[in-house]
């Protein structure tokens, strides 16, 4: 028998061993080795549909531009007054009219997507309509990327984050078991993580408790609460010194009292702005604001260079880690809110696994029995190829860390039928050739040649459809498309190459008077 081994059988044996070895960790759920990740519908978890307040991205963008305007004019020794924001338009007045041409040229060059207009020494800067539309779209796309990054850094396996419609985001997080975990994930996702450094209005700070928000706006100020004590208020300059868009890193550290703090690092531009402001503001306070709450407002003792800062806020270690993740992965340009939330319990997932496994096992057993009864030994060879096909699907999915969903299991069941279908076509072609009087070796070779075109065309068209579904589908659709694609490629190897090699190896054992056993046909009907 070994002397009749051929390259097709050798490849099939290696594929079978590969499939078995790399499928074992998933089948026995061992601690070591790569395993298939179960989707939300199989292991339970959290399903959320989020809305995006894209209009607020415009307000955030205008505030950031206002901070840039202040820095650019200060850096070029141009003195201005009355810097304010009204109806998402930045207003200010230059004190030296000789600076007007230079300021207009500088702003047009540096502020892309804006329309700087000057009426005498009075300037007004607004976003262009195209930039407003682009900012809103960027807010949604950035929200998708940011939420995905946060969940990845949190350590969750295979979360689904995808845009739905114009201003909605679908989030599915498998493996969330407790309400505490669910709450923590929701807070991490929804956290805006908008970091700002803002100057305290020292001239009016003492009046903050008697001042109304409207009065504060008249002075170009804003009133924000302390993160630890909501009754404590700060009167801050409306235009931030800089914001989190200039942040490059954020990590958890510990202060002198061994309490968790967040150490952050700014980019070159942020470090320069931070250093210049701190140098000019010695003896004054600067507030570190995160999501419109003041975490600290230390007095500047000296110029702060290097672009490094610290946020302290009586954090627990988990809170500090979550804030650091949110800062590191980027602030949301626009806040998100939960439109729909659904929790899938582990018990429901277990029921789905049990029902799906039963359907797969039952379908597999029925196919195996049918092939043996109808085709005899040829059916057994097809069943061996089918087993190899299943192991290959599981092993490839495990190696790539793919997620198996309920539709994905349906894809495996469908793949079983398609893999057997290829062998049915081959066996029927061999039968036809035997009835036509061809010799057994000739019937087998021509049977494979004649069947190949039909099998190839059917598999390629299905594979193209699966690729399109994977590219443009979301969530469970991707799982179905993935298992279908892997199953089709595996069946080409097992159902065509593998079974062909087995027939070639067993050819001397196939005699004309045994055709009923081998192919389930009456010997009398063969010429």
URNORLIN-V832257 format. One record per residue. RES is the residue in one small letter. OMEGA is omega in whole degrees, 0 to 359 (NA if undefined). D_LAST is the distance of its C-alpha to the last C-alpha in Angstrom with 2 decimals. Layout:
<<RES & OMEGA & D_LAST> <RES & OMEGA & D_LAST>>
This chain:
<<x & 181 & 29.19> <x & 180 & 32.14> <x & 182 & 31.22> <x & 176 & 28.01> <x & 177 & 30.06> <x & 187 & 29.65> <x & 180 & 31.96> <x & 179 & 29.97> <x & 180 & 30.32> <x & 179 & 33.95> <x & 181 & 34.79> <x & 180 & 33.19> <x & 178 & 35.17> <x & 179 & 38.37> <x & 180 & 37.82> <x & 179 & 37.31> <x & 178 & 40.46> <x & 181 & 42.36> <x & 181 & 41.41> <x & 184 & 42.41> <x & 185 & 45.67> <x & 175 & 46.96> <x & 186 & 45.92> <x & 181 & 47.87> <x & 180 & 51.36> <x & 184 & 50.26> <x & 181 & 48.45> <x & 181 & 51.34> <x & 179 & 54.06> <x & 181 & 55.70> <x & 182 & 58.95> <x & 177 & 57.67> <x & 178 & 54.89> <x & 182 & 53.73> <x & 174 & 52.72> <x & 176 & 51.42> <x & 178 & 54.34> <x & 181 & 54.12> <x & 182 & 55.10> <x & 184 & 57.91> <x & 182 & 55.79> <x & 181 & 54.57> <x & 180 & 57.73> <x & 181 & 60.45> <x & 187 & 63.04> <x & 176 & 65.09> <x & 180 & 64.12> <x & 171 & 66.78> <x & 185 & 67.14> <x & 170 & 70.10> <x & 181 & 72.23> <x & 176 & 74.01> <x & 188 & 77.61> <x & 179 & 77.07> <x & 181 & 80.54> <x & 176 & 82.18> <x & 179 & 80.44> <x & 180 & 82.74> <x & 179 & 85.82> <x & 181 & 84.73> <x & 180 & 84.01> <x & 179 & 87.44> <x & 179 & 89.18> <x & 180 & 87.44> <x & 179 & 88.46> <x & 177 & 92.03> <x & 178 & 92.18> <x & 178 & 90.94> <x & 181 & 93.58> <x & 181 & 96.34> <x & 182 & 95.22> <x & 181 & 94.86> <x & 178 & 98.32> <x & 183 & 99.97> <x & 180 & 98.30> <x & 175 & 99.69> <x & 175 & 103.19> <x & 186 & 103.05> <x & 179 & 104.90> <x & 181 & 103.62> <x & 173 & 104.68> <x & 176 & 103.39> <x & 183 & 99.72> <x & 177 & 97.92> <x & 177 & 94.73> <x & 179 & 94.94> <x & 178 & 91.97> <x & 174 & 89.67> <x & 181 & 91.99> <x & 178 & 93.87> <x & 171 & 97.56> <x & 181 & 100.16> <x & 176 & 103.28> <x & 181 & 104.27> <x & 178 & 107.92> <x & 183 & 108.30> <x & 178 & 107.49> <x & 181 & 107.21> <x & 187 & 103.95> <x & 180 & 102.25> <x & 181 & 100.48> <x & 180 & 99.41> <x & 180 & 98.13> <x & 179 & 96.17> <x & 181 & 94.54> <x & 182 & 93.71> <x & 178 & 92.18> <x & 181 & 90.08> <x & 189 & 88.74> <x & 186 & 88.05> <x & 179 & 87.01> <x & 178 & 83.70> <x & 180 & 82.67> <x & 177 & 86.29> <x & 177 & 88.96> <x & 178 & 92.36> <x & 180 & 95.20> <x & 174 & 98.88> <x & 191 & 101.80> <x & 179 & 104.71> <x & 180 & 104.49> <x & 181 & 102.35> <x & 173 & 98.63> <x & 182 & 95.69> <x & 179 & 92.14> <x & 175 & 89.14> <x & 175 & 85.38> <x & 177 & 83.68> <x & 179 & 81.42> <x & 181 & 78.41> <x & 177 & 79.48> <x & 178 & 79.92> <x & 180 & 76.35> <x & 180 & 75.06> <x & 178 & 77.08> <x & 179 & 75.65> <x & 179 & 72.05> <x & 180 & 72.80> <x & 181 & 74.28> <x & 180 & 71.04> <x & 179 & 68.80> <x & 177 & 71.25> <x & 178 & 71.33> <x & 181 & 67.54> <x & 183 & 67.77> <x & 180 & 70.89> <x & 179 & 69.58> <x & 179 & 66.35> <x & 180 & 68.44> <x & 181 & 70.68> <x & 178 & 67.85> <x & 181 & 66.20> <x & 177 & 69.53> <x & 177 & 70.09> <x & 181 & 67.03> <x & 183 & 64.69> <x & 171 & 60.93> <x & 173 & 58.92> <x & 176 & 61.34> <x & 177 & 60.25> <x & 184 & 62.89> <x & 177 & 62.02> <x & 175 & 63.92> <x & 183 & 63.28> <x & 184 & 64.76> <x & 186 & 67.95> <x & 179 & 70.16> <x & 180 & 68.11> <x & 176 & 66.54> <x & 178 & 63.92> <x & 175 & 64.43> <x & 183 & 62.18> <x & 179 & 63.18> <x & 170 & 60.95> <x & 177 & 62.47> <x & 189 & 65.92> <x & 187 & 66.84> <x & 178 & 70.57> <x & 178 & 72.95> <x & 177 & 75.03> <x & 180 & 72.10> <x & 180 & 71.32> <x & 181 & 74.94> <x & 178 & 75.09> <x & 180 & 71.95> <x & 180 & 73.32> <x & 179 & 76.63> <x & 180 & 74.98> <x & 187 & 72.87> <x & 182 & 75.77> <x & 180 & 78.40> <x & 180 & 79.53> <x & 179 & 80.85> <x & 182 & 83.19> <x & 176 & 85.63> <x & 171 & 88.92> <x & 189 & 92.14> <x & 179 & 95.07> <x & 174 & 98.79> <x & 176 & 101.15> <x & 185 & 103.84> <x & 183 & 106.75> <x & 185 & 109.38> <x & 186 & 108.31> <x & 182 & 106.39> <x & 183 & 109.17> <x & 189 & 108.81> <x & 185 & 105.10> <x & 178 & 105.72> <x & 184 & 107.89> <x & 176 & 105.89> <x & 177 & 103.38> <x & 180 & 100.04> <x & 178 & 101.44> <x & 178 & 104.53> <x & 180 & 102.42> <x & 178 & 100.46> <x & 179 & 103.75> <x & 183 & 104.31> <x & 181 & 100.69> <x & 176 & 99.99> <x & 180 & 97.51> <x & 180 & 98.09> <x & 181 & 95.42> <x & 174 & 95.46> <x & 183 & 95.30> <x & 181 & 92.00> <x & 185 & 93.78> <x & 184 & 96.43> <x & 179 & 95.71> <x & 179 & 99.47> <x & 186 & 100.20> <x & 176 & 99.97> <x & 175 & 99.96> <x & 187 & 101.14> <x & 174 & 98.95> <x & 185 & 98.82> <x & 182 & 96.17> <x & 181 & 94.74> <x & 176 & 92.95> <x & 175 & 93.73> <x & 181 & 90.02> <x & 187 & 86.83> <x & 177 & 83.66> <x & 179 & 81.81> <x & 181 & 83.73> <x & 181 & 82.61> <x & 182 & 80.22> <x & 176 & 80.05> <x & 182 & 81.14> <x & 179 & 81.13> <x & 175 & 82.63> <x & 181 & 85.67> <x & 180 & 88.67> <x & 183 & 92.36> <x & 180 & 95.41> <x & 179 & 95.18> <x & 176 & 91.51> <x & 181 & 90.44> <x & 174 & 87.20> <x & 179 & 87.76> <x & 177 & 85.56> <x & 181 & 86.25> <x & 181 & 85.11> <x & 179 & 85.04> <x & 176 & 85.60> <x & 185 & 84.31> <x & 180 & 86.70> <x & 180 & 87.90> <x & 179 & 88.40> <x & 180 & 90.25> <x & 179 & 92.56> <x & 180 & 93.34> <x & 181 & 93.83> <x & 181 & 96.12> <x & 181 & 98.20> <x & 182 & 98.69> <x & 179 & 99.64> <x & 181 & 102.08> <x & 188 & 103.85> <x & 179 & 103.82> <x & 182 & 105.39> <x & 178 & 107.10> <x & 182 & 104.96> <x & 174 & 101.99> <x & 183 & 98.36> <x & 172 & 95.95> <x & 188 & 92.35> <x & 177 & 90.55> <x & 181 & 87.03> <x & 175 & 85.67> <x & 172 & 89.21> <x & 183 & 90.72> <x & 180 & 93.20> <x & 175 & 92.18> <x & 179 & 95.20> <x & 184 & 98.07> <x & 175 & 99.69> <x & 180 & 102.77> <x & 182 & 102.07> <x & 181 & 104.26> <x & 178 & 103.24> <x & 182 & 100.77> <x & 179 & 97.22> <x & 176 & 95.13> <x & 176 & 91.61> <x & 179 & 89.95> <x & 179 & 89.57> <x & 184 & 90.49> <x & 176 & 90.14> <x & 176 & 89.46> <x & 184 & 90.94> <x & 181 & 90.76> <x & 182 & 90.89> <x & 158 & 87.08> <x & 181 & 85.06> <x & 178 & 82.60> <x & 179 & 79.63> <x & 180 & 81.55> <x & 178 & 82.45> <x & 181 & 78.86> <x & 178 & 77.65> <x & 179 & 80.37> <x & 177 & 79.60> <x & 181 & 75.89> <x & 179 & 76.85> <x & 183 & 79.26> <x & 183 & 76.92> <x & 177 & 73.98> <x & 178 & 76.27> <x & 173 & 78.27> <x & 179 & 76.79> <x & 178 & 78.21> <x & 180 & 78.21> <x & 175 & 78.37> <x & 179 & 75.35> <x & 184 & 75.50> <x & 177 & 73.11> <x & 182 & 71.82> <x & 178 & 69.33> <x & 178 & 68.77> <x & 177 & 66.23> <x & 176 & 65.77> <x & 184 & 62.43> <x & 177 & 63.13> <x & 181 & 61.19> <x & 177 & 60.38> <x & 177 & 58.60> <x & 179 & 56.66> <x & 177 & 55.75> <x & 179 & 54.52> <x & 179 & 52.39> <x & 182 & 50.89> <x & 181 & 50.20> <x & 181 & 48.58> <x & 179 & 46.52> <x & 178 & 45.41> <x & 179 & 44.42> <x & 180 & 42.39> <x & 181 & 40.68> <x & 180 & 40.00> <x & 178 & 38.76> <x & 181 & 36.45> <x & 182 & 35.14> <x & 180 & 34.57> <x & 179 & 32.78> <x & 180 & 30.43> <x & 181 & 29.77> <x & 180 & 29.08> <x & 183 & 26.78> <x & 180 & 24.66> <x & 181 & 24.39> <x & 187 & 23.61> <x & 185 & 20.98> <x & 178 & 19.26> <x & 182 & 20.29> <x & 177 & 21.08> <x & 177 & 20.20> <x & 178 & 22.88> <x & 179 & 25.30> <x & 178 & 24.89> <x & 179 & 25.62> <x & 176 & 28.60> <x & 178 & 29.96> <x & 180 & 29.91> <x & 177 & 31.63> <x & 178 & 34.36> <x & 179 & 34.92> <x & 180 & 35.23> <x & 179 & 37.95> <x & 179 & 39.89> <x & 178 & 39.83> <x & 182 & 41.20> <x & 183 & 44.01> <x & 180 & 44.90> <x & 178 & 45.16> <x & 179 & 47.26> <x & 182 & 49.46> <x & 181 & 50.03> <x & 180 & 51.19> <x & 183 & 53.22> <x & 179 & 51.42> <x & 178 & 52.46> <x & 179 & 50.05> <x & 178 & 50.86> <x & 173 & 49.53> <x & 177 & 47.59> <x & 176 & 46.37> <x & 175 & 44.86> <x & 177 & 43.22> <x & 178 & 41.82> <x & 178 & 40.32> <x & 179 & 38.69> <x & 179 & 37.26> <x & 176 & 36.07> <x & 179 & 34.17> <x & 181 & 32.21> <x & 179 & 31.65> <x & 178 & 30.54> <x & 180 & 27.93> <x & 178 & 26.91> <x & 179 & 25.95> <x & 175 & 23.59> <x & 179 & 22.14> <x & 181 & 21.38> <x & 182 & 19.85> <x & 178 & 17.65> <x & 176 & 16.47> <x & 178 & 15.67> <x & 177 & 13.66> <x & 181 & 11.73> <x & 182 & 11.16> <x & 177 & 9.99> <x & 177 & 7.51> <x & 180 & 6.12> <x & 176 & 6.60> <x & 179 & 4.63> <x & 175 & 8.06> <x & 183 & 9.46> <x & 178 & 11.45> <x & 181 & 14.75> <x & 181 & 13.77> <x & 180 & 12.41> <x & 182 & 15.69> <x & 181 & 17.95> <x & 177 & 16.80> <x & 178 & 16.70> <x & 179 & 20.33> <x & 182 & 21.28> <x & 183 & 20.09> <x & 188 & 21.70> <x & 183 & 24.87> <x & 180 & 26.52> <x & 180 & 26.36> <x & 181 & 27.57> <x & 181 & 30.24> <x & 181 & 31.60> <x & 182 & 31.84> <x & 181 & 33.53> <x & 179 & 35.92> <x & 177 & 37.15> <x & 180 & 37.71> <x & 178 & 39.46> <x & 178 & 41.75> <x & 180 & 42.68> <x & 179 & 43.45> <x & 179 & 45.62> <x & 178 & 47.56> <x & 181 & 48.09> <x & 183 & 49.36> <x & 187 & 51.64> <x & 179 & 53.25> <x & 178 & 52.81> <x & 172 & 55.24> <x & 184 & 55.20> <x & 179 & 52.22> <x & 178 & 50.30> <x & 180 & 50.41> <x & 178 & 49.08> <x & 182 & 46.07> <x & 182 & 45.40> <x & 181 & 45.84> <x & 177 & 43.38> <x & 182 & 40.82> <x & 180 & 41.27> <x & 180 & 41.05> <x & 180 & 38.03> <x & 180 & 36.11> <x & 179 & 36.92> <x & 181 & 36.08> <x & 176 & 32.68> <x & 180 & 31.81> <x & 186 & 32.57> <x & 187 & 30.96> <x & 181 & 27.97> <x & 183 & 26.76> <x & 185 & 28.35> <x & 182 & 28.60> <x & 178 & 25.15> <x & 179 & 23.57> <x & 179 & 25.77> <x & 177 & 24.92> <x & 180 & 21.15> <x & 180 & 22.10> <x & 183 & 24.46> <x & 186 & 22.11> <x & 180 & 19.06> <x & 181 & 19.65> <x & 183 & 19.64> <x & 179 & 16.18> <x & 185 & 13.79> <x & 182 & 10.20> <x & 178 & 11.89> <x & 184 & 14.22> <x & 179 & 12.24> <x & 178 & 14.15> <x & 187 & 17.30> <x & 185 & 16.58> <x & 177 & 15.21> <x & 180 & 15.72> <x & 179 & 12.23> <x & 180 & 10.86> <x & 183 & 8.61> <x & 182 & 7.78> <x & 182 & 6.46> <x & 180 & 3.81> <x & NA & 0.00>>
